[in-house]
Each structure stands twice: as structure tokens, then as C-alpha cells.
Amino acid sequence: MEPSDASSRLYSLRRELKEDLPKRGPDARFLTWRDEVKIVLQRAYGENSSELARFEAISFSSGQGTSRGLLGDKSFRNGVKQAESFLASRIEELDLRAEAQKPQGQAKRNRLADFFSVHKRDFPSSRKVFVIHGHDHGMKDAVARFLTKLGLDPVILHEEADKGRTIIEKFEQHSDAAFAIALFSSDDLGATNAEIGNSEPKRVRTLLRPRARQNVVFECGYFIGKLGRDRVAMLQADGVEMMSDYAGVVYIPFDAANGWQARLLKELNAAQFNLDANKIL
């Protein structure tokens, strides 16, 4: 059996053990499961392998009572834990063997394919663009109108039905977008404790800088992790402080002359939306 096939099969058997079998105890189904693990180990490592011997040495019974009486037996639970750990180690080792057998270029391409299948599962067919916004509704509406003119589908969270969900549940439900735009508008004021120090109350006001809402920073980071930096654009209102961890990254100034539209269109087309600039004229 090829390492990749053995790893996949052991992964399924380990998941079955974790999710179902410990609740059932060492009944007939559990014994069938154990035999299946042995067969995979035999085919992957050989009949006289140390890996098979190690698995067979795991005890799931104290040797007392019937199978039914062992449902809550400590020895069975300990055996399950040992089996989970053993299978996890074998899966990791088989994955490494499978990777080593691939040509270097093919292995790299497969890793990239795996990444994009998870993080960009419906690109570029999806037309959804998530608009991350704070309290500047004028800025939000201008961006939404711009996206609609381009034939895109702007997702604005507060306009979606709640359906009895919490905010984070609602956010996750509607985060299946192909692109995100974060609007850093001047909603809050802030400064570090070191900057304020023992300043007089009248001086504190002069130290405060405009900042975006905390939800904007959180959601922006979420989409950077989910979609990648090339699929998240940040529009910055005049004077708004940006994230320190993202220093050096170019932001799009949200200017009154609408120069931001051309730059945002460029970012969207770089993300393979292939939009017609004539639609916004």
C-alpha cells in the first residue's frame, strides 16, 4: 500500500475511534475496527513489522468481565488514548514518506493546490465582495454603489437577516466572499498609555489620533488570513491611524475626488475579476 493511501485510511480510522468507538466500548464493531487497522499496518509496513507489533501490544481490556462490563473500564479508555497517539504518529510519518517520494516540483505544486483549494475555494467565479465598515455610512454607501456598478455583489453585514444568530455566527455565515474591502474611517480616538502619561486632561485630547472601529481591524485580519493579502484592499480616510503590524503596506486614500475608485478597480482586476472600467464612468 502506498504511504499516501495508508495515511488516508489510518486518518479515517483514527477519526472513527475518536468520534464514535470510545462511546460504544469493545464490542463487535470495535473489534472489526481493530482488525482493519491491523490490515492497513500490514500492507503499509509488512506482516512482521515493529509498527504492527506495537499496535497489537496495546491493551484495551483489563482481562476481567465481559465486553459489556468493560464499557466504562479504565483500561479500555487508556487503550483508546494509546491507539489515538500511535495512529497520529503513523499518519505523520506516512505523510512524510509520501512527500519524499514525490518529485520536488510536483510536491510544491500539490502543496500550493491544497492551499488554494482551502483558502480560495470559489475564485474567481464568486462575485461577492465583503465590505468591512465602521460608522462612516457615507463611505460605506459610496463603496457599495461603486461595487454594484461593476456588477459585483457587496456584502454588508448589518443589512443581512439575523435569523437568531450571534454577530460572529452571522459574520462567519457571510464571509464566503472572493474579496474584502476594509474601510478605515475616523470613528474612534486613541493613544498609548506611554504617550498620555501624566498629561493634563486638556492636553490628552491633542494626543488622541483618529482610528477605525475595533471590528474593522478584527475583520480585516480575518480576511487577510482567509483570502490572502492580495484579496483584501484597505481604504484609508484622511488622517486615520493604520495597523502597526501592517506598516509599509500601501493603503488606498479615500479622497473626495474619487481617485480611490481607479486604484480599487486595479486591485480587483489583479484578483482576476476582469471588470470593465467603463461601467463606473
C-alpha positions as CSV (number, residue, x, y, z in Angstrom):
1,M,0.0,0.0,0.0
2,E,1.3,3.4,-0.9
3,P,2.2,5.7,2.0
4,S,-0.4,8.3,1.0
5,D,-3.2,5.7,0.8
6,A,-2.2,4.2,4.1
7,S,-2.1,7.6,5.7
8,S,-5.6,8.5,4.4
9,R,-7.0,5.2,5.6
10,L,-5.4,5.5,9.1
11,Y,-6.7,9.0,9.3
12,S,-10.3,7.8,8.7
13,L,-9.9,5.0,11.3
14,R,-8.4,7.4,13.9
15,R,-11.3,9.8,13.4
16,E,-13.8,6.9,13.8
17,L,-12.1,6.0,17.0
18,K,-12.2,9.5,18.4
19,E,-15.8,10.3,17.4
20,D,-17.7,7.0,17.9
21,L,-16.0,3.9,19.1
22,P,-15.0,5.0,22.7
23,K,-18.7,5.6,23.4
24,R,-19.5,2.1,22.3
25,G,-16.8,0.1,24.1
26,P,-15.0,-3.0,22.9
27,D,-18.0,-4.5,21.1
28,A,-18.1,-6.4,17.8
29,R,-17.8,-3.1,15.8
30,F,-14.7,-2.1,17.8
31,L,-13.1,-5.5,17.1
32,T,-13.8,-5.0,13.4
33,W,-12.2,-1.6,13.6
34,R,-9.1,-3.0,15.3
35,D,-8.8,-5.7,12.6
36,E,-9.0,-3.0,9.9
37,V,-6.1,-1.1,11.5
38,K,-4.0,-4.3,11.5
39,I,-4.7,-4.8,7.8
40,V,-3.6,-1.3,6.9
41,L,-0.4,-1.6,9.0
42,Q,0.4,-5.0,7.4
43,R,0.0,-3.6,3.9
44,A,2.0,-0.4,4.7
45,Y,4.8,-1.9,6.8
46,G,4.7,-5.7,6.4
47,E,3.4,-8.6,8.4
48,N,6.5,-8.8,10.7
49,S,6.9,-5.0,11.2
50,S,7.5,-3.4,14.5
51,E,4.7,-1.0,13.8
52,L,2.1,-3.8,13.6
53,A,3.6,-5.4,16.8
54,R,3.4,-2.1,18.7
55,F,-0.3,-1.7,17.8
56,E,-1.1,-5.3,18.8
57,A,0.6,-4.7,22.1
58,I,-1.9,-2.0,23.0
59,S,-4.3,-3.4,25.6
60,F,-8.0,-2.4,25.5
61,S,-9.1,-4.7,28.4
62,S,-8.2,-5.4,31.9
63,G,-8.9,-9.1,31.2
64,Q,-11.8,-9.2,33.7
65,G,-15.5,-9.3,32.9
66,T,-17.4,-9.4,29.7
67,S,-17.3,-6.9,26.9
68,R,-20.5,-5.3,28.1
69,G,-19.0,-4.8,31.6
70,L,-16.0,-3.0,30.1
71,L,-17.8,0.0,28.7
72,G,-16.5,2.3,31.4
73,D,-13.4,0.3,32.1
74,K,-10.3,2.4,32.7
75,S,-8.1,0.0,30.8
76,F,-10.2,0.4,27.7
77,R,-10.0,4.2,27.9
78,N,-6.3,4.1,28.3
79,G,-6.0,1.8,25.3
80,V,-8.0,4.2,23.2
81,K,-5.7,7.1,24.1
82,Q,-2.6,5.0,23.3
83,A,-4.2,3.9,19.9
84,E,-5.0,7.6,19.1
85,S,-1.4,8.7,19.8
86,F,0.0,5.7,17.9
87,L,-2.1,6.3,14.8
88,A,-1.3,10.1,14.8
89,S,2.4,9.3,14.8
90,R,2.0,6.7,11.9
91,I,-0.1,9.2,9.9
92,E,2.6,11.9,10.3
93,E,5.3,9.5,9.4
94,L,3.5,8.1,6.3
95,D,2.8,11.7,5.1
96,L,6.5,12.5,5.3
97,R,7.3,9.3,3.3
98,A,4.7,10.2,0.7
99,E,6.1,13.7,0.3
100,A,9.6,12.4,0.0
101,Q,8.6,10.1,-2.8
102,K,7.3,12.9,-5.0
103,P,9.5,14.9,-7.4
104,Q,10.3,18.2,-5.7
105,G,8.4,20.3,-8.2
106,Q,5.3,18.2,-8.0
107,A,5.3,18.2,-4.2
108,K,5.5,22.0,-4.3
109,R,2.6,22.3,-6.8
110,N,0.5,19.9,-4.7
111,R,1.0,22.0,-1.6
112,L,0.0,25.1,-3.5
113,A,-3.0,23.4,-4.9
114,D,-4.0,22.2,-1.4
115,F,-3.6,25.8,-0.1
116,F,-5.7,27.4,-2.8
117,S,-8.4,24.7,-2.6
118,V,-9.0,25.7,1.1
119,H,-8.4,29.4,1.1
120,K,-9.7,30.3,-2.4
121,R,-12.2,27.6,-3.0
122,D,-14.6,29.5,-5.3
123,F,-12.3,32.0,-7.1
124,P,-12.7,33.7,-9.4
125,S,-16.4,32.7,-10.1
126,S,-17.7,34.3,-6.9
127,R,-18.9,37.9,-7.3
128,K,-19.2,38.6,-3.5
129,V,-17.1,41.4,-2.0
130,F,-17.3,41.8,1.8
131,V,-17.4,45.4,2.8
132,I,-15.8,45.9,6.3
133,H,-17.0,49.2,7.7
134,G,-17.4,51.3,10.8
135,H,-19.7,54.2,11.5
136,D,-19.0,56.2,8.4
137,H,-22.1,55.3,6.4
138,G,-21.3,57.7,3.6
139,M,-18.0,56.0,2.9
140,K,-19.7,52.6,3.1
141,D,-22.5,53.6,0.7
142,A,-20.1,55.1,-1.8
143,V,-18.1,51.8,-1.9
144,A,-21.2,49.7,-2.1
145,R,-22.5,51.8,-5.1
146,F,-19.2,51.5,-6.8
147,L,-19.1,47.7,-6.5
148,T,-22.7,47.4,-7.7
149,K,-21.9,49.5,-10.8
150,L,-19.2,47.0,-11.6
151,G,-21.6,44.1,-11.4
152,L,-20.3,42.8,-8.1
153,D,-22.3,41.8,-5.0
154,P,-21.3,43.9,-2.0
155,V,-21.9,42.1,1.3
156,I,-22.8,44.5,4.2
157,L,-23.2,42.5,7.4
158,H,-25.9,44.7,9.1
159,E,-28.1,44.6,6.0
160,E,-28.3,40.8,6.2
161,A,-31.0,39.0,8.1
162,D,-30.0,38.0,11.7
163,K,-32.0,34.7,11.8
164,G,-31.4,34.4,15.5
165,R,-27.7,34.2,15.2
166,T,-25.0,35.9,17.2
167,I,-22.8,38.5,15.4
168,I,-19.9,36.2,15.0
169,E,-22.1,33.4,13.6
170,K,-23.7,35.9,11.2
171,F,-20.2,37.1,10.2
172,E,-18.9,33.6,9.5
173,Q,-22.0,32.7,7.5
174,H,-21.5,35.6,5.1
175,S,-17.7,35.5,4.9
176,D,-17.7,33.3,1.8
177,A,-16.6,36.2,-0.3
178,A,-13.9,36.3,-3.0
179,F,-12.6,39.7,-2.0
180,A,-12.8,42.1,1.0
181,I,-12.6,45.8,1.3
182,A,-11.8,47.3,4.8
183,L,-12.9,50.9,5.3
184,F,-10.6,52.6,7.9
185,S,-12.8,55.6,8.7
186,S,-12.3,58.1,11.5
187,D,-14.7,56.6,14.1
188,D,-12.6,56.3,17.3
189,L,-9.8,58.1,19.0
190,G,-6.8,56.6,20.7
191,A,-3.3,56.9,22.1
192,T,-0.9,54.7,24.1
193,N,-0.6,54.9,27.9
194,A,3.0,56.0,27.4
195,E,2.0,58.9,25.2
196,I,-0.6,60.1,27.6
197,G,1.5,59.5,30.8
198,N,0.6,62.2,33.4
199,S,-0.6,64.7,30.9
200,E,-3.2,67.2,31.9
201,P,-6.7,66.4,30.8
202,K,-6.7,69.3,28.3
203,R,-3.5,68.0,26.6
204,V,-4.8,64.4,26.4
205,R,-7.2,65.5,23.7
206,T,-4.4,66.7,21.5
207,L,-2.6,63.3,21.8
208,L,-5.6,61.3,20.5
209,R,-5.4,60.1,16.9
210,P,-8.4,59.0,14.7
211,R,-8.7,55.2,14.5
212,A,-11.1,52.8,12.9
213,R,-13.5,50.7,14.9
214,Q,-12.2,47.6,16.5
215,N,-14.5,45.4,14.5
216,V,-12.8,46.8,11.3
217,V,-9.4,45.8,12.5
218,F,-10.6,42.3,13.6
219,E,-12.5,41.6,10.4
220,C,-9.7,42.9,8.2
221,G,-7.2,40.5,9.9
222,Y,-9.7,37.6,9.5
223,F,-9.9,38.1,5.7
224,I,-6.2,38.6,5.3
225,G,-5.8,35.2,6.9
226,K,-8.6,33.6,4.9
227,L,-8.1,35.1,1.5
228,G,-4.6,36.4,1.5
229,R,-3.3,40.0,1.3
230,D,-3.8,40.2,-2.5
231,R,-7.6,39.8,-2.0
232,V,-8.0,42.5,0.7
233,A,-8.0,46.2,-0.1
234,M,-7.8,48.9,2.6
235,L,-9.3,52.3,2.1
236,Q,-8.0,55.0,4.5
237,A,-9.9,58.1,5.4
238,D,-7.7,61.2,5.8
239,G,-5.6,61.1,9.0
240,V,-6.8,57.7,10.3
241,E,-4.1,55.7,12.1
242,M,-3.4,52.3,10.5
243,M,-2.3,49.0,12.0
244,S,1.3,48.9,13.2
245,D,1.8,45.3,12.2
246,Y,1.0,46.2,8.6
247,A,3.4,49.2,8.4
248,G,4.8,49.6,4.9
249,V,1.7,48.2,3.1
250,V,0.1,50.6,0.6
251,Y,-3.4,51.8,1.6
252,I,-5.8,53.4,-0.8
253,P,-6.6,57.0,0.3
254,F,-10.4,57.6,0.3
255,D,-10.3,61.0,-1.4
256,A,-13.2,63.3,-2.2
257,A,-12.1,63.4,-5.9
258,N,-12.9,59.7,-6.2
259,G,-9.3,58.8,-7.2
260,W,-9.7,55.7,-4.9
261,Q,-12.1,54.2,-7.5
262,A,-9.4,53.7,-10.1
263,R,-7.0,52.2,-7.6
264,L,-9.6,49.9,-6.2
265,L,-10.6,48.8,-9.7
266,K,-7.0,47.9,-10.4
267,E,-6.8,45.8,-7.2
268,L,-10.0,43.9,-8.1
269,N,-8.8,43.2,-11.6
270,A,-5.4,42.0,-10.2
271,A,-7.6,39.5,-8.3
272,Q,-8.9,38.2,-11.7
273,F,-12.4,39.8,-11.6
274,N,-11.8,41.3,-15.2
275,L,-14.1,44.3,-14.7
276,D,-15.0,46.9,-17.2
277,A,-13.8,50.4,-16.2
278,N,-16.4,52.0,-18.4
279,K,-19.2,50.9,-16.0
280,I,-18.1,53.5,-13.4
281,L,-17.9,56.4,-15.8
